[in-house]
Amino acid sequence: LAGRGASGRNVAVAVASMISVCSHGSCQSQGSSALISDLEDLAEVLPLNFSQRGCLGLCGQGPNCLLETKKGSQALNHLDSFSKVISMVKKFLKAQGSDFTCPEDLLTRSKLKSDAMRLLSKSPFRPQHTAEDMLQAAELLSRAIALEDARPGKVRSRRTYELLLLRGQSLGRRSLALRASNGDASATAAAALELLGRAMLERPRALEPLVEAAHIYAFSGDTTKAVEFYQTAITLMKELKLPKHEVARLERRVEKLMAGTQQPLDSGDGAGLWRVEDITGVSKDTCIYHLRANPPGNPHPFPHSAWHIQVFLGSTVREYTPISSASAWEDGRLELLVKTYPDGCVSRFFGTLRTVQEAREAALQSYAPLEEQNCWVHVSAPLLTLDLPSFTGAAAAPQLALVAGGTGIAPLAQIISHCVAGGVLERCQVMLLYSSRTVEDILMLDELRRLASACCGRLQVFHTLSRSPGARSSRSRTRLYFSGCHQHFRQEMEDMEEVSTWEGHVDEEMMRKAFEMGFGTGKMTNATRIVVCGPQGLLDTVEACCSVGEGFRSEHLVLLQATKQSEAPIDSSDSSEDDEVASENVAVAIPRISISAPALKIPAVEDPKDPKDSEGPSVPSTRKPGDLLKEQLGHAQNGMTFADRVRIEAA
């Protein structure tokens, strides 16, 4: 390998001698660019061979690098100061048998630039100190520029350009911070623009100062100048054949500036962009996302029914059941309970969201408008899940049995909310059997307790855990992390030992026990309805119980399962680990449902336990879990919901 040595000459360096700097993910935001700049400066006089590389697996401890020498490889972290970089370089040179000899003036100039770059990198994590940090960085860079101007040499143009650009960025961010705090930012913005103009003279075809100046003009309210600089930058980007998505991003900014208005947050029916007002962590991988928008112009289309919304991420569509009410939606409030999977698609997107306040602070660092920050969720108008008045029928005191697994509690909690006094299901006796992996995985516990109190004794809740107590403590230490992951997940769980739980997977015996304790009988009646929401294994288990179990029937069973409703591709990577019985999919959300209704003729299943129902010897059933769901999907006509078919049959 050829590496840069003293005076910029190429020197032969052994393959084993290399400083590899991580420039991935969190290291980038923690100052890896300053580390690379330090090595570039020191390489003018020292035989250093360095490169950028991918993640070293030390995320959150950056900047990180890997020293590869004849003595072996060693990862070093927390290289967050110039003195630590010097120590690392000395160690690298010692392993090669070289001495650290560097002129004092080079060390002084490099340290000034390094300290300023680290202030720029750390500023997003200290938004309340942005104005002070940027003033300090600008002063350091001013001293570095003075030293550079007094120094002749071939490298003066490159270094001067970099210092002018960095000082312009520092003063630009300071002007934004002053503007946000109602301070006088005009003089600071003018100084930033003057520095960026000098940088353009040093390097006429450089893109960075053009874009930086356009940002400052845009946030200063000078739309004409901002559009002029953006369009110049766009022309240059096309000449340099930069990625099309980067060009498109600037073109969208120009369109917004020329239009003079921002895109509406939602349409009259509530479809569109909703901002993330707050994020509440409920477990180590699950959060409640509080979305806000202007109140929709139309009333909620399904105020007395179970409903859901679709979330769009590019061409991918997922469906989620809000845990907030229809009246809250009419006020412009929407709350979604989402479990994040690191290898998921939309669920991982939720795991990277920022609150609108965090987005505003980030905008001060990048000049990016709030509309371009990751604090928006694109949702559809409300969609019907289940017409609850038609579902319960005309029984005097219908029994409603609900079986949930994992985040499948969200749609069932919405149904329970209609069972309180004054709700459309206020006559129902309700039993909820909620299966979770561990006690730490029980979601919406406080909300379930509130609903139980509001139902005045008509709601019985039973919890079962599919894992032993010994497995809970080891799993609870696992921390969810992936690139861009937000910090709102709850790491420390409150004491939940007072929760009374059963142990084991949901099966026929457990369901019979829940029926006996909830309804006083271990079997279904004509007034009983069962709704199941959770992973596929749970759906299959309850389906099998209702198909072949004594005292259970399948004709009043409702299976809530995620199904594809559009041509948009559905990414199967959002698979759940919460499947209580070897599940393959997650029902995180409630989509169009598959239902067994009185109008559907389901073939009778012979029960070997009851010889009176069979003229000959008992024959074991050949039905398998999943058969009922397939039959229901086969009987569905024109995408009609259960309520549609009930109304047709009644007519």
C-alpha positions in Angstrom: 0.0 0.0 0.0 1.2 3.5 -0.7 0.7 6.1 2.1 1.4 9.8 2.4 4.6 10.5 4.2 6.6 13.5 5.2 6.2 16.5 2.9 3.4 14.8 1.0 5.7 12.2 -0.7 4.4 8.7 -1.3 6.3 6.2 0.8 6.1 2.4 0.8 4.3 1.2 3.9 3.8 -2.4 5.0 0.3 -3.7 4.5 0.1 -4.4 8.2 0.7 -0.7 9.1 -2.6 1.2 8.8 -4.8 3.6 10.8 -8.4 2.8 9.8 -10.8 5.5 11.0 -14.5 4.6 11.5 -16.7 7.1 9.6 -20.0 5.2 10.1 -23.1 6.1 12.1 -22.5 7.6 15.5 -18.7 8.1 14.9 -19.6 10.6 12.2 -21.6 12.7 14.6 -19.0 12.3 17.4 -16.1 13.9 15.4 -14.6 11.3 13.0 -14.1 14.2 10.5 -11.9 16.0 13.0 -9.9 12.9 13.5 -9.3 12.5 9.8 -8.4 16.2 9.5 -5.8 15.8 12.3 -4.2 12.8 10.5 -4.1 14.8 7.2 -2.3 17.6 8.9 0.2 15.4 10.7 0.8 13.4 7.5 2.5 16.4 6.1 5.6 15.6 8.2 5.0 12.1 9.5 4.9 8.7 7.7 1.3 8.0 8.4 -0.9 5.6 6.4 -4.6 6.0 7.1 -8.0 5.4 5.5 -11.7 5.5 6.3 -13.6 2.3 7.1 -17.0 1.0 8.2 -18.3 0.3 11.7 -15.9 -1.2 14.3 -18.8 -2.2 16.6 -18.0 0.4 19.2 -21.0 2.6 18.5 -21.5 5.4 21.0 -17.8 5.4 22.0 -16.4 7.3 19.1 -14.5 8.6 17.3 -13.0 5.1 16.9 -10.1 3.8 14.9 -8.3 0.5 14.3 -4.4 0.4 14.5 -3.0 -2.3 12.3 0.8 -2.7 12.9 3.3 -5.5 12.9 2.5 -6.2 16.5 -1.2 -6.8 15.7 -4.4 -4.9 15.6 -6.0 -2.8 18.3 -9.2 -0.8 18.4 -9.0 2.6 20.1 -12.1 4.6 21.1 -13.0 8.0 22.5 -10.4 9.8 20.4 -12.3 13.0 21.1 -9.5 15.5 21.6 -6.3 16.5 19.7 -4.1 15.3 22.6 -5.6 11.8 22.4 -4.9 11.7 18.6 -1.3 12.7 19.2 -1.0 9.8 21.7 -2.5 7.4 19.2 -0.1 8.6 16.4 2.9 8.2 18.7 1.8 4.6 19.5 1.4 3.9 15.8 4.8 5.3 14.9 6.5 3.5 17.8 5.2 0.1 16.5 6.8 1.0 13.2 10.1 2.0 14.8 9.7 5.7 13.9 9.9 8.8 16.1 7.3 11.5 16.5 8.9 14.7 15.2 6.6 17.5 14.4 7.1 21.3 14.1 5.5 23.3 16.9 3.7 25.7 14.5 2.0 22.7 12.7 0.8 21.4 16.0 -0.6 24.8 16.9 -2.4 25.3 13.6 -3.8 21.7 13.6 -5.0 21.9 17.2 -6.9 25.2 16.5 -8.7 23.6 13.6 -9.3 20.3 15.4 -10.8 21.9 18.5 -13.2 24.0 16.3 -14.3 21.0 14.3 -15.1 19.1 17.5 -17.2 21.9 18.7 -19.1 21.8 15.4 -19.6 18.0 15.8 -20.7 18.2 19.4 -23.0 21.2 19.0 -26.1 19.1 18.0 -25.9 17.4 21.4 -25.8 20.7 23.2 -28.5 22.8 21.5 -28.9 25.1 24.5 -25.2 26.1 24.1 -25.1 26.4 20.3 -24.5 30.2 20.2 -21.7 30.0 22.7 -20.0 26.9 21.1 -20.2 28.4 17.7 -18.7 31.7 18.9 -15.8 29.8 20.5 -15.3 27.8 17.3 -15.3 30.9 15.2 -12.6 32.5 17.4 -10.4 29.4 17.2 -10.8 29.4 13.4 -10.0 33.1 13.2 -6.7 32.5 14.9 -6.0 29.5 12.6 -6.8 31.6 9.5 -4.4 34.4 10.6 -1.6 31.8 11.1 -2.4 30.3 7.7 -2.4 33.6 5.9 1.1 34.4 7.3 2.4 31.1 6.0 3.5 30.7 2.3 3.5 27.4 0.6 1.8 25.1 -1.9 -0.9 23.9 0.6 -2.0 27.3 1.6 -5.0 27.4 -0.8 -6.4 24.0 0.4 -6.1 24.8 4.1 -7.3 28.4 3.8 -10.4 27.2 1.9 -11.2 24.6 4.6 -10.7 27.1 7.4 -12.9 29.8 5.7 -15.6 27.3 5.1 -15.6 26.0 8.7 -15.6 29.6 10.1 -18.5 30.5 7.8 -20.4 27.4 9.0 -19.7 28.3 12.7 -21.1 31.9 12.3 -24.0 30.6 10.2 -25.1 28.2 12.9 -24.6 30.9 15.5 -26.9 33.3 13.5 -29.6 30.6 13.5 -29.2 30.1 17.3 -29.4 33.8 17.9 -32.5 34.1 15.6 -34.2 31.2 17.5 -33.6 33.1 20.8 -34.8 36.4 19.3 -31.3 37.8 19.3 -29.7 40.1 16.7 -28.5 37.7 14.1 -28.1 40.0 11.1 -24.5 41.0 11.7 -23.4 37.4 12.4 -25.2 36.2 9.2 -23.4 38.9 7.2 -20.0 37.9 8.6 -20.8 34.2 7.7 -21.7 35.1 4.2 -18.5 37.2 3.8 -16.4 34.2 4.8 -18.2 31.9 2.5 -17.7 34.4 -0.4 -13.9 34.3 0.3 -14.1 30.5 0.3 -15.7 30.6 -3.1 -12.9 32.8 -4.4 -10.3 30.2 -3.1 -12.2 27.4 -4.8 -14.6 28.6 -7.5 -16.2 25.2 -8.3 -16.7 24.1 -4.7 -20.3 23.1 -3.8 -20.2 23.4 0.0 -20.0 27.2 0.3 -22.7 27.7 -2.3 -25.2 25.5 -0.4 -24.2 27.0 3.0 -24.8 30.5 1.7 -28.1 29.5 0.2 -29.2 28.1 3.6 -28.3 31.3 5.4 -30.1 33.5 2.9 -33.2 31.2 3.1 -33.3 31.4 6.9 -32.6 35.1 6.9 -35.7 35.6 4.7 -33.9 36.7 1.5 -35.7 34.3 -0.8 -34.3 35.8 -4.1 -30.7 35.3 -3.0 -31.4 31.9 -1.6 -33.0 30.7 -4.9 -30.1 32.1 -6.9 -27.5 30.3 -4.8 -29.6 27.0 -4.7 -30.0 27.0 -8.5 -26.3 27.7 -9.0 -25.5 24.7 -6.7 -28.0 22.5 -8.5 -26.3 23.3 -11.9 -22.9 22.5 -10.4 -24.2 19.2 -8.9 -25.5 18.1 -12.3 -22.2 19.0 -13.9 -20.4 16.9 -11.3 -22.9 14.1 -11.8 -23.7 13.8 -8.1 -26.5 11.5 -6.9 -29.9 12.4 -8.2 -31.6 12.3 -4.8 -29.2 15.0 -3.5 -30.1 17.2 -6.5 -33.8 16.5 -6.0 -33.6 17.6 -2.3 -32.3 21.0 -3.3 -34.9 21.3 -6.1 -37.6 20.7 -3.6 -36.3 23.5 -1.4 -36.3 25.8 -4.4 -39.9 24.9 -5.2 -41.0 25.6 -1.6 -39.2 28.9 -1.5 -40.7 30.1 -4.8 -44.2 28.9 -3.8 -43.8 30.9 -0.6 -45.9 28.4 1.4 -45.3 25.1 3.1 -47.1 21.9 2.2 -50.3 21.3 4.2 -49.9 18.8 7.1 -53.0 16.9 6.2 -56.1 16.9 4.0 -59.7 17.3 5.0 -60.0 13.5 5.8 -56.9 13.4 7.9 -54.6 11.8 5.3 -51.1 13.2 5.0 -48.2 14.2 7.2 -48.6 14.2 11.0 -45.7 15.5 13.1 -44.3 13.6 16.1 -45.1 15.8 19.1 -43.7 13.4 21.7 -42.4 9.8 22.2 -43.1 7.8 25.3 -41.1 4.7 26.0 -43.1 1.8 27.4 -40.4 -1.0 27.1 -37.0 -1.6 25.7 -38.3 -2.0 22.2 -41.8 -0.4 22.2 -42.9 3.2 22.3 -46.1 5.3 22.0 -45.8 7.9 19.3 -47.9 11.0 19.9 -48.7 12.5 16.5 -50.3 15.9 15.9 -51.8 17.7 12.9 -54.3 20.4 12.2 -57.7 19.1 13.1 -59.2 17.3 10.0 -62.0 19.1 8.3 -64.2 16.0 8.1 -65.7 14.2 11.2 -64.4 10.8 12.0 -66.1 8.3 9.7 -66.2 5.4 12.3 -66.7 6.9 15.7 -68.5 3.9 17.1 -66.5 1.1 15.5 -63.0 -0.4 15.6 -60.7 1.5 13.1 -57.1 1.7 12.0 -54.8 3.7 9.8 -52.2 2.9 7.2 -48.6 4.2 7.5 -46.7 4.9 4.3 -42.9 4.7 3.9 -42.1 5.0 0.3 -43.8 2.1 -1.5 -44.2 0.1 1.8 -47.5 0.2 3.7 -48.1 -1.0 7.2 -51.3 -0.8 9.2 -51.6 0.3 12.8 -54.5 0.6 15.3 -54.4 3.9 17.2 -54.7 3.6 21.0 -56.3 7.1 21.0 -60.0 7.7 20.5 -61.9 8.9 17.4 -62.6 12.2 19.2 -58.9 12.7 19.8 -58.4 12.2 16.0 -61.0 14.9 15.3 -58.9 17.2 17.5 -55.8 16.4 15.5 -54.3 13.9 18.0 -53.2 10.4 17.1 -51.3 7.9 19.3 -49.7 4.7 17.9 -48.2 1.9 19.9 -45.3 0.5 17.8 -42.8 -2.2 18.6 -39.5 -1.7 16.7 -37.6 -4.6 15.1 -34.0 -3.7 14.0 -34.4 -5.7 10.8 -37.8 -4.3 10.1 -38.9 -1.7 7.6 -41.6 0.6 8.9 -41.1 -0.4 12.5 -37.4 0.5 12.3 -38.4 3.8 10.7 -40.4 4.5 13.9 -37.3 3.7 15.9 -35.4 6.5 14.3 -38.1 9.3 14.6 -37.4 12.5 16.4 -39.8 14.7 18.3 -40.6 18.0 16.7 -38.6 19.8 19.4 -35.6 17.6 18.7 -36.1 18.2 15.0 -36.1 22.0 15.6 -32.8 21.7 17.5 -31.3 19.6 14.7 -32.5 22.2 12.1 -30.3 24.8 13.9 -27.3 22.6 13.1 -28.0 21.7 9.5 -30.1 24.7 8.2 -32.6 22.0 7.0 -36.2 23.1 7.2 -38.4 21.4 9.7 -40.3 19.7 6.8 -37.1 17.8 6.0 -36.4 16.6 9.5 -37.3 13.0 10.5 -40.2 14.0 12.7 -43.1 13.3 10.3 -45.3 10.2 9.7 -47.4 9.8 6.5 -50.8 8.3 7.4 -54.0 7.5 5.7 -57.5 8.5 6.6 -59.3 6.2 9.1 -60.2 2.7 7.8 -62.9 0.4 9.1 -61.8 -2.6 11.0 -65.0 -3.9 12.6 -68.5 -2.5 12.9 -69.0 -3.1 16.6 -72.8 -2.7 16.9 -73.4 -5.3 14.1 -70.7 -7.5 15.5 -72.3 -8.1 18.9 -75.7 -8.8 17.5 -79.0 -8.4 19.4 -78.2 -10.6 22.4 -79.4 -9.2 25.7 -76.0 -9.6 27.4 -73.4 -10.6 24.8 -70.1 -12.1 26.0 -66.9 -10.8 24.4 -63.8 -12.9 24.8 -60.6 -11.2 23.6 -57.2 -13.0 23.2 -54.2 -10.8 22.6 -50.5 -11.4 22.0 -47.7 -8.8 22.2 -48.7 -5.5 20.4 -51.9 -7.2 19.4 -53.2 -5.6 22.6 -53.7 -2.2 20.7 -56.7 -3.1 18.6 -58.3 -5.0 21.5 -57.8 -2.1 23.9 -59.6 0.1 21.3 -62.6 -2.4 21.3 -62.6 -2.4 25.1 -62.8 1.4 25.2 -66.3 1.0 23.7 -67.4 -1.2 26.6 -67.4 1.6 29.1 -70.6 3.2 30.2 -72.2 5.0 27.3 -70.2 3.0 24.7 -71.8 0.9 22.0 -70.7 -2.3 23.9 -71.7 -1.2 27.3 -73.9 -4.3 27.7 -71.1 -6.7 27.1 -69.4 -8.9 29.6 -65.7 -8.8 28.6 -62.8 -11.2 29.2 -59.3 -10.4 28.0 -56.6 -13.1 27.9 -53.3 -11.4 27.3 -50.2 -13.4 26.4 -46.7 -11.8 26.7 -43.2 -13.2 26.7 -42.2 -11.8 30.1 -43.7 -9.5 32.7 -41.5 -6.7 31.2 -43.3 -7.2 27.9 -46.8 -6.5 29.2 -47.9 -3.3 27.4 -50.6 -0.8 28.3 -50.9 -2.1 31.8 -52.1 1.2 33.3 -54.6 1.7 30.4 -56.0 -1.8 31.0 -56.4 -1.0 34.7 -58.2 2.2 33.9 -60.5 0.5 31.5 -61.3 -2.3 34.0 -62.3 0.4 36.5 -64.4 2.2 33.9 -66.2 -1.0 33.0 -67.5 -1.4 36.6 -66.7 -5.1 37.0 -67.7 -6.2 33.5 -64.1 -6.6 32.4 -61.8 -9.4 33.6 -58.2 -9.4 32.5 -55.9 -12.4 32.7 -52.2 -12.3 31.9 -50.1 -15.3 30.9 -46.3 -15.4 30.4 -44.8 -17.8 27.8 -41.3 -17.6 29.4 -40.1 -18.7 32.8 -39.2 -16.1 35.4 -35.5 -17.1 35.0 -35.5 -16.0 31.4 -36.9 -12.6 32.2 -33.9 -11.1 34.0 -31.4 -12.1 31.3 -33.6 -10.7 28.4 -34.4 -7.5 30.3 -30.7 -6.5 30.1 -30.7 -6.6 26.3 -30.7 -3.1 24.8 -32.2 -2.2 21.5 -29.6 -0.5 19.2 -29.2 0.2 15.5 -27.9 3.1 13.4 -30.1 6.1 14.0 -32.0 4.6 16.9 -33.6 7.3 19.1 -33.1 7.4 22.9 -36.8 7.2 24.0 -36.9 3.4 24.6 -37.4 2.6 28.2 -34.4 0.7 29.7 -35.5 0.6 33.3 -38.8 -1.0 33.9 -41.0 -0.2 36.9 -41.7 -2.9 39.5 -44.4 -5.1 38.0 -44.3 -8.0 40.4 -47.7 -7.1 41.7 -49.2 -8.3 38.4 -50.9 -11.6 38.8 -49.9 -13.9 35.9 -50.3 -17.4 34.6 -47.5 -19.3 32.9 -47.5 -21.1 29.6 -48.7 -20.6 26.0 -52.3 -20.1 25.3 -54.0 -23.4 24.7 -57.5 -25.0 25.0 -57.1 -25.6 28.8 -56.1 -22.0 29.4 -58.9 -20.7 27.3 -61.4 -22.8 29.2 -60.0 -21.6 32.5 -60.3 -18.0 31.4 -63.9 -18.6 30.3 -64.8 -20.1 33.6 -63.3 -17.2 35.6 -64.5 -14.5 33.3 -68.0 -15.7 32.4 -68.7 -18.4 35.0 -68.8 -21.2 32.3 -66.1 -23.1 30.5 -67.9 -23.0 27.1 -69.3 -20.6 24.6 -73.0 -19.6 24.2 -74.9 -18.2 21.3 -74.1 -14.7 22.7 -70.3 -15.3 22.8 -67.9 -13.6 20.4 -64.2 -14.2 20.3 -61.7 -11.7 18.9 -58.0 -12.7 18.5 -55.2 -10.4 17.6 -51.5 -11.3 17.7 -48.9 -13.3 16.0 -49.8 -16.1 13.6 -49.1 -18.9 16.0 -51.6 -17.5 18.5 -54.3 -17.2 15.8 -53.7 -20.8 14.7 -53.9 -22.0 18.3 -57.2 -20.2 19.1 -58.6 -21.3 15.8 -57.8 -24.9 16.5 -59.4 -24.7 20.0 -62.6 -23.2 18.6 -62.7 -25.8 15.7 -62.2 -29.0 17.7 -62.5 -28.1 21.4 -65.6 -29.3 23.3 -67.9 -26.3 24.1 -66.2 -24.0 21.6 -67.3 -23.1 18.2 -65.7 -21.3 15.3 -68.7 -19.5 13.8 -68.4 -16.5 16.1 -64.6 -16.3 15.9 -62.9 -13.1 14.5 -59.2 -13.3 13.5 -57.4 -10.0 13.2 -54.5 -10.5 10.9 -52.2 -8.2 8.9 -53.0 -8.7 5.2 -51.9 -6.8 2.1 -54.4 -4.2 1.0 -52.6 -2.5 -1.8 -50.1 -3.1 -4.5 -47.4 -1.6 -2.5 -44.9 -4.3 -1.4 -45.2 -5.4 2.2 -41.8 -6.1 3.7 -41.9 -9.4 5.6 -38.9 -8.4 7.7 -41.2 -7.0 10.4 -41.6 -10.5 11.7 -42.3 -10.8 15.4 -40.3 -12.7 18.0 -43.4 -12.5 20.1 -45.0 -15.5 18.5 -46.2 -17.6 21.4 -46.5 -20.8 19.3 -43.9 -20.8 16.5 -45.3 -17.8 14.7 -44.1 -16.6 11.3 -45.7 -13.1 11.1 -46.6 -10.2 13.4 -50.0 -8.7 13.7 -48.6 -5.4 14.9 -51.4 -3.6 13.2 -55.0 -4.2 12.4 -55.8 -4.3 8.7 -58.7 -5.6 6.7 -59.8 -8.6 8.8 -60.6 -12.2 8.1 -63.8 -13.2 9.8 -65.9 -16.2 10.5 -69.5 -14.9 10.5 -72.9 -16.6 10.8 -73.4 -16.1 7.1 -70.4 -18.2 6.3 -71.0 -22.0 6.2 -68.0 -23.6 7.9 -67.9 -27.4 7.6 -68.7 -29.1 10.9 -65.9 -30.9 12.6 -66.5 -34.2 14.3 -65.6 -34.2 18.0 -64.2 -37.5 19.1 -64.9 -36.7 22.7 -68.7 -36.7 22.1 -69.8 -40.1 20.7 -73.5 -38.9 20.5 -72.7 -36.6 17.6 -71.3 -39.5 15.5 -73.1 -42.5 14.2 -69.9 -44.5 13.9 -66.5 -44.6 15.5 -64.9 -41.3 16.3 -62.5 -40.1 13.6 -59.8 -37.7 14.5 -60.0 -34.4 12.7 -57.7 -33.8 9.8 -58.0 -30.0 10.0 -54.8 -28.1 10.6 -54.3 -24.6 12.1 -54.8 -22.1 9.4 -57.6 -24.0 7.6 -60.3 -21.8 9.0 -58.6 -18.6 8.0 -58.1 -20.0 4.4 -61.8 -20.9 4.2 -62.9 -17.5 5.4 -60.7 -15.8 2.9 -62.1 -18.0 0.2 -65.7 -17.1 1.2 -65.1 -13.4 1.3 -66.7 -11.6 -1.6 -65.7 -8.3 -3.1 -63.6 -7.4 0.0 -66.8 -7.0 2.1 -66.3 -6.7 5.9 -68.1 -8.8 8.4 -70.6 -6.0 9.1 -71.4 -5.8 5.4 -72.3 -9.5 5.2 -74.4 -9.4 8.3 -76.4 -6.5 6.9 -76.9 -8.4 3.6 -78.1 -11.5 5.4 -80.4 -9.6 7.7 -82.0 -7.9 4.7 
